[in-house]
Structure formats: structure tokens, C-alpha cells
Amino acid sequence: MEKCEGDDTVGFVVPARKGGLIAGVGRCLVHVDGDSKKVTKLHEVDHGLQTRFNDGKCDPQGRVWAGTMGPVEPDVVNMPKIGSLYRLDLDGSLHTMVKDVGVSNGLAWTADEKSMFYIDSTPRQIYRYDFEKSTGNISNKKVIVDNAGKPINDYGFPDGMTIDTEDKLWVACFSASKVIRYDPDTGHQLQSINIPSASRITSCCFGGKNLDELYVTCSAHEVPPEEFEKYPLSGSVFRVTQLGVKGRKAHVYEGEIKALNK
């Protein structure tokens, strides 16, 4: 195992077809060379704002979608909505797609590439957008899951997300010790996976030889000692098997690596 250390928070990492990784580090999108470990700044966003990149993912065409979040003060529900969702195109250009975001989180696309799903954790909502695959443009925002006002212990805050081959959503529920499978057409809960030894569930993705295993991550960041006593596996990665469904292979960045002009 090799390690590349930086001086700011890493929100997400995705592979690049031309080699190395694209990562969100602080307020910057960077390219990390896999051999030399050289870090090249591609874009800096949210100038003058106290934000950082959080979750990010590639769409089926190989563009990177990544969002930012502000400080969680006084709490997630009441924090400032100063984040944005960005799209890194194949020519290396960056575009702002959604503004006034609290905590930018999970992303997913349907198999027919006509819909994109997106999570803002602050209002505890999941959205569907019409997705134009040729341009990457999104429109017609619709709330498909709204957990605002529902018990935190039961539903938590929607965090990271993945999608299976049946176009059903698997959503990590921060502060609820579970992953919930939703039908995006009805908003109904189809299945719940409880993870009793961790509370702050952050994301999930399908893996394994047949893409039929769900890998679930959780956070140990700022977990107090009394919470660690109750949830001793905070900060672990879990593997869930025998779900009866499969996921799709993750996409990679298919675009150009262009350094930021100073």
C-alpha cells in the first residue's frame, strides 16, 4: 500500500483514464500522478468562502461531478448553504451546476442515462434531474425522497449513494446506522441494512467479482469516546453479501488533464 499525503481534507477520489487520480482536496480539484505522486491543481472553486469538496463521482460519459460543503455550524440542518455542485467536462473545463447547497453528497445515474440523482444532506432530501447525456446539462429538479422532520435515529441524513442494475438507490444514512434502498419512482423504502456497530454511515458502492457485494463506509471523524463505546467499529469498511442484486461498474474520468493557469 502506498500513500500520498496532502495539507487539506480529501473529499473524493476517482480514477482518470489517462492515468492517476482526480481528487477534491479542500476547495481544489487536483490530479495525482500515480507514479511520481505529483499533485497538479486543475481548478479552485468557491473563492472567498469557507468550503471544501465533499462527495464526487463520474457520469457515464466520464465527466466528474463534485460538490462542496460549508462549515457544519451550528449543526447540519441549520448550517449555511454556501456549497455548489460542479461538473468537470472532458475538455478540462469546469461548470457550476447547482448552487446554495448545504452538504453536497451522493450521485447516481439511471441505466438509460436519462436521469441523475443527487443528495443534499442538509434538507435531508434526494433529488432527480433530467439528464442530457450529450451535454451533461440537468433540468427539472424533483424531490423524490424527503426525510425532513422524520426521526434522525430511523432515517439519519442521506449521505453517499449508489445505484443497482434495477435502477434502485442505495443510500448511506449518517447518524442512523443503516443503508436504505429506495425506489426512486415512488420514494418508498424497499430494504434496510442495519449496521449496529457504527452510526455515522457515509457511503456505499457495489464491488466483488460479480458486483453483487455492497461495501459500506462510515466515519470516525470527531466521534467522542462515549460514542465509540456504543459504536466500536466507527471508521470501518463493511462488506454486505447475499443481497440478491448487483451494481454497475464505476465510471472513470475520460477527459483531459489541464493544469490551472496561474
HELIX and SHEET records of a PDB file:
HELIX    1   1 ILE A  152  TYR A  155  1                                   4    
HELIX    2   2 PRO A  225  LYS A  230  1                                   6    
SHEET    1   A 4 VAL A  10  PRO A  15  0                                        
SHEET    2   A 4 LEU A  21  VAL A  25 -1                                        
SHEET    3   A 4 CYS A  28  VAL A  32 -1                                        
SHEET    4   A 4 VAL A  39  GLU A  44 -1                                        
SHEET    1   B 4 ARG A  52  CYS A  58  0                                        
SHEET    2   B 4 VAL A  64  MET A  69 -1                                        
SHEET    3   B 4 GLY A  83  LEU A  88 -1                                        
SHEET    4   B 4 LEU A  94  VAL A 101 -1                                        
SHEET    1   C 4 SER A 104  TRP A 109  0                                        
SHEET    2   C 4 SER A 115  ASP A 120 -1                                        
SHEET    3   C 4 GLN A 125  GLU A 132 -1                                        
SHEET    4   C 4 ASN A 137  ASP A 146 -1                                        
SHEET    1   D 4 PHE A 157  ILE A 163  0                                        
SHEET    2   D 4 LEU A 169  PHE A 174 -1                                        
SHEET    3   D 4 LYS A 178  TYR A 182 -1                                        
SHEET    4   D 4 GLN A 189  ASN A 194 -1                                        
SHEET    1   E 3 ILE A 201  GLY A 207  0                                        
SHEET    2   E 3 GLU A 213  CYS A 218 -1                                        
SHEET    3   E 3 VAL A 237  VAL A 240 -1                                        
END                                                                             
